[in-house]
Amino acid sequence: MSSLGIRTGSLLVFATAAMLSGCGIAPGQRMVTPAALQDTGGDFSTEPSAQQQIPITDINLALLRKMNQAQTAATLPPQTAALFGKPTAYKVGPGDVLQIVVWDHPELAAALGQPAQNAKTTDAAPGFLIDENGDVQFPYAGTVHVAGKDAGTIQKELHKRLSNVYQKPEVTVRVASFRNAQIYVDGEVRTPGAQSVTDIPMSLTSAIGQGGGFTANADRSRVDLIRNGVTYPLNVSDLIKRGRNPSDIYLQAGDMVRVSSREDSGVYVMGEVNKPATVVPMPNGSMSLSQAISDSGSFDSNTAAARQLFVIRNSTSDSPQVYHLDATSPVSMLLANQFELQPKDVVYVGQGGLVRFNRVLNLLLPAINAAVTGAVLAK
């Protein structure tokens, strides 16, 4: 998104807050975005145009019941469900080293080679190196193309070729050094970096475990698996809640796993609270409206109008949503405790009496004063 687009979204959020702070709310009301706030390809238009009506939805038991039912009924996206499966055998590739043994034929043992006396721990193990073309050279078998094959398939191929020279040869093949395939783990793990894929299947949880596990700042609800240029968002906490084991997601060579930070999923708490701040969710990615209010120091008792508590969602999109809660109601905190916030939500507490947020807005952003003045609430 361009800087102008971000600025436009920010102005919309502030303007929305200003409009909400100065007006009461009744069920069924809508917020009308004036033409002056509408972006027309780079400039704010002052031409008359159709106004966008944004409904204001009351937070009540019926709404919470509807949201909970939708969440319960939601199924895994097909592309996410397709990630689950059984592991496949390791396929060798250029750079891997094979150990090939033909039993009862000591003359072939010399082909294995011996490690140099000054060999480093990072050097490849002695054996048959698969070259850049995916081939190995083996005595009496010639050039064998092995890339993309598992050890069992390679063993059968060598047995077939050596049978032309030896009678019923006993051949064993194993991978002595895994150097071809890697995955990469990044983000909120303790030791991010590349990990080699071996003949032990690499699951999502084992990759995170080998990366040192989640950090304290990790958002387990936002783990991205990037495969062949396609990003698959995974909510690890929700998968476990649904009874789906993340260990059943096996990684492939070239996969990348990124664990997002909880700070990237923050909620902005603004208006008449004691500590306006960006509040981060729990490690499982959840955050309720009551938690956000509590973490920001609760309402300012001198200036806050508790009946004007709003949640602005998708504020920078073409279809923002506004939710309203009358926090003076005896059951308001029960409702707030069950209302789940989403990343980048804006929680706004309006002012009471003569205190108005557009005073501050006029000082900070005088250029949009006319737009704020022109905004109205209509049933």
N, C-alpha and C positions, 0 to 999 in steps of 0.2 A: 504494500500500500504506500502511495506517495505521501510526502510530508503534508501536502495540502489536504489529502484525504483524511489523515490522522487529525489535522487541525479542525477540519470540518466536523468530524465525529466528536471531538472534545468540545467544540462550541455547542453542539447539539445537546451534550450531556449537561453543560453548565446552564444553557438556556432552559432545558427541561427542569433542572433543579430550581431555577428562579421562578418559573411559572408555577411549579408545585408548591413552593414555599409561601406564596401569597394567596393561595386559594383553598377553599374547603373542598371536600370531596363528597360526592354522593354517588350511590351505585349507578352504574351505567354511563358515567361521564366519559368523555373522550378529550384527549389533548390534541389541539390543532396546531400543526407545525406551519408557521407563516411562510409565505413565498420568499421572504428575505433570507431565510435560513436554508433554502434549498440550493444545492450545488448544481450549477449548470455548466459543467465542462471546464471548470477552473476558476470561475468567478461567481460570487454570490449574486443571484439574480434579484433585481428590484422590480422586474416585470410582474404583473398580476399572473398568477397561475393557480392551478388546482391545489388546494391545501390537503395535506396528508393527515388523516385522522388516526390517532393512536389510542386504542381503547385502554382504559385504566381498570385493571382487574382487582377486585377485593380478595384478599387472602382470608379464606374461611374454610370451614370443615369440608364443604363440598369440593372446593378447589383442591385441597390436600388429598382428599379421597380419590379424585380423578387423577392427580399426578402419581399417587402411589400405585393405582391400578395400571396406569400406562407403563410405569417402571417395572412392575411385576410381569406384565404381559410381554414386555420387550424381549426379543430373542437375539441371539448372536447374529451379527451380519454374516451372510454366506461366505464372504471372503475371509472372515475371522475363523469361522467354523472349519474352513478348509485347511487351516494351519495345523489342526490336530491330526495326529496319525501315528503310525508305528515307524520306528527308525529303519533306515535302509543301510545296507553294508557300505563300508567306506570305499570310495572309488579313488584309485591312485591317480597321480598326475605328475607333470614335470617337476623335478626337484626332490620327489620322494625317493627313498632308498629301499630296495627289496632285499630280503635275505632268502636265497634260494638254495636248498639242500637236496642233493640226490643221494639217497642212502646207499651204502655199500659201494660207493665209487669215490674213494679218497682222492683220486686224481683231479676231481672237480672241486675239491675243497679249497685248493689254491686260488680258485677264481674269486673266492670271497674276499681275498686281500686281508691285510692286517693293519690296524690303526698305527699311524706314525707315533714314534715315541714322544714327540713334542706336540701331539694332537691336543687341540683345545676342546673344551666341553661343548662349544657351539658348532664344532665340525660335525659333518654327517657321519653316521655310523658306517662301519665297513659293510660293503654289500654292492648291489648293482644299482647304480644311479639311473633314474629315468631321465633321459635327455629332453631338450626343449621340444622335440618332435613327439614325445610320449613313447619312445622306444627304449628297450634294453637289449644288450648283447649278452647272449649266454652260449657257452661252448656247446657245439653240436646241435644247437637249436637256432642259431643265427639271430637275425634281428626280429624281435617280437614287439608288436605294438600293444602296449598295456594301458595307456591313458584311458581313463573312464571305465576301467574294469576293476572288479573287486579281486581279492586275493584268491578266492576259490576258482573264479573263471580263469585267472592267469595260470593257476596250478594245472587245470585241465588242459590248457593250451600247450604248456611245456611238456606235460606227460605225453600228449599226442605226438609232438615233434621228436622227443627223445626216444620214443618207442621205435623209431626208425633206426636207432643206433644200439640201444640197450633193450634187453628183454625184460618186460614188465618192470620198468623203473619206478621206484618209490620217490615221489617228489613232494616236498613241502615248500610252501611259499608264505612268507609273512612280511609285513611292512616293518623295517628296522628303524626308519626315521621318517617322521611326518613333517614335510616342509612345503607342501604344495598349497593346501587349503587352510584358510584362516577366516575367522569372524572378528568383528570389532565391537567392543562394548564401550559406550561413551556416556557422559552425563553424571548423574548422581550415584556413582558406585565408588568404592574406596580406592580401587586401583584400575582405572580405565585403561584400555589399550587392546592390542591385538591378541588373539588366542588361537592356537593351532587346533585344527579339527583332526581328531584321531579316529581309530577304529572303535573307540568308546563313544556312543552317540552323544552329541552335544544338544542338550535341551535348553530351553529358555532359562529355567531356574539354575541349571548347572553353570551356564555362561555368566549369569549374574553372581553366582556363588564364587566362581573362579576370579571374578572381578572384585572380590572382597565383600560382596553383599551391598545392600542399599545403605546409603548414608542417612544420617538423621534428617536431612533436608529433602530426601527423595519423595516424589509424588508417585506412589505405587499405582495410582489410577491412570497415569499417563506414561505408559511405556510404549515406545514406537519400535516396530520391527520393520526394517527397510530391506526389501528383497527385490532384486532386478529393477530398481528404480521405483518400486511401488511401496508406499508407506502403509503399514497395518497398525492402527492404534489399538493398544491393548490395555484394558483395565484389570490388572492382576488381582486386586482386591475383589472386584465384582466377579471375576471368573471363579475364584475360590468360593465366594458366597453362593454362586450358582451350582457348585459341585463339579466344576470343570478344573482339572489339575493343570496348571501351567507347565508342569514337567512333561506333559504330553505334546507340547509344541517343540518340535526338533528343528534345529537350525541347519542351514546349508552353507556350503562354502560361499564366501562373499557377503553373507548377511551382516547387517549392522543393527545393533540394539542401542537405543538411546533412552535413558531414564531422565525424565524431566524433573526440574526443581519445583518444590512447592511454591516458591516465590513467583514462578511463572503462572501459577493458577490463583494468584491473589485476588481478593475482593476489595474494592475501594469503598471505605466508609467516610462519608462527607456530611457536612451540615453541623447541626447543633449536638455534637457529642463532645465528650471531654478530651478525647485523644483521636482526632481524625487520622486515619492511617490506612495502609494497605495490609489487610489481614490475610494470613496464609492459612490454607486448610489443614486438616489432620493428615497424617501420613497416608491414610487410605483415600485421600482426596475429598472427603466429605467436610461440609461446613454448613451449619444451620444459621438462620437469620439471627437467632438469639445469641449464638456464639460470636458472630461478627459484632453485634452491638456490645456484648460484654468485653470483648478484646479491645474495643475502642474506648473503654472507660464509661460506657453507658451514656444516657442522655445528660445534657447540661441542664440541670434543674432550673437555672435562671432564665434560659432563653428558648429551650426546646418546646415545641408543640408536639406532644406524644401522639396526637391523633393524625399527624402528617408524617408517617413513616413510609417511605417508598423504596422499591427495588426496581432499578432500571436495567434491563437486560438487552443485550445485542445493540448497545447504544450507537455503535459505528456502522451498523448494517442498514439495509434498506427497509427492514421490518423490525424496529425496536419494540420492546414490550415494557409496560409499566405495571407494577403490582403495588397495591396500597394496603396498609394495615393500620387500623386504629388501635394504637398501643395503650389507650386508656381503658380498653375493654378488659374485664377480669380474666378472660380466657386468651388474651392477646399473646402472652408469653408462651402459652401452650401451643398456639398456632405458630409462633415464631420459632419454637424449638423443633417443629416438624417441617418447616419450610426450608428445603435444601437450596442453597445458593450454587451458582455455577461460576466457573472462572471468568474474571473480568466484569462480574456484576458490579453495579454501583448502588450502594445503600445510602439513601439520603434522608436525613432527619430535618424536617422543616422548622421554621422559627415561629414563635408565638408573639402576641402583643404587637409592638411597634417595630420589632426586629425583623428585617427583611434581608434575605440573601442577595437580592439584586442591588443592595447598596454596595456590597463588596464587589459584585459583578461589574457594576458601573465604574468602579475605581480601577479594576484590573483590565476590563475589556470594554472601554467606552464605545468602541466602534460598533458593537452589536447592540447598543442601548435601544435603538429604534426597533430592532427585531424582537427584543425581549418585551418591550412595551406593547408591541403588536400582537403578541401571543395571547391566546385566550383559551378558556376551557368551555366547551359546549356539550350539552347533553346529547 
